[in-house]
């Protein structure tokens, strides 16, 4: 069982790096810049992820009986956006990879900037290090994305050779991550289920999807991406804050449980999008 935390950490890194490398290889930099110039979409994405979802989580924690550490874990998840799992969800949905990439590029730096400000407002007596959040997100997500885009311009033929390998690698890493997470936290997860923590997590994930989908506008493809991207929270950033700023282990477990609820809900939703298209 001591190997499970090491396996989880390794799976997160392998999944993030392989996913973002693949995305970089498949998306020209000029196309990404074009998408980022769509000011209306950027504003709606920021409002959905950093205003409406945190407010939703505050409402859920006020209305439902949750122990303070569990409420804190749920609030951390709600304030952290921009997860690499969005790439896999978009692949499953056969959605617009360019839009999901642009969304991540917007959400990641805003998460780094806002969490140190918002979390202390929601949980009194808390301090959050922006650097502690920024470094892993930069190394495992933004840097591989940039490397992939550079390789695409420098060696265009590498895309067809590397992307299938990277896609399979990210899929295997994701499966290992979910299995190892469940095994490593099985007892704690059972305790949280008994305490009624699943419903609040489900309400936040489901509500976040609804917020993103409704703010997606008239473009059906972008609605799907924003719905998935808003509901798939940045568990890595939330975990960093939970471990470095709090001593109660139940906060981390609540973050883990919410992430598993997200996987259980959002991958079937992505599959439904693909089925509807086909």
Buried (B, 14 or more C-beta within 10 A) or exposed (E): EEEBEEBBEBBBBBBBBBBBBBBBBBBEBEEBEEBBEBEEBBEBBBEBBBEBBBEBBBEBBEEBEBBEBBBBBBBBBBBBBBBBBBBBBBBBBBBBBBBBBBBBBBBBBBBBBBBBEBBBEBBEEBEBBBEBBBEBBBEBBBBBBBBBBEBBEEEEEEBEEBBEEBBEBBBBBBEBBBBBBEEBBEEBBEBBEEBEBBEBBBBBBBBBBBBBBBBBEEEBBBBBBBBBBBBBBBBBBBBBBBBEBBEBEBBBBBBBBBBBBBBEBBBEBBBEBBEEEE
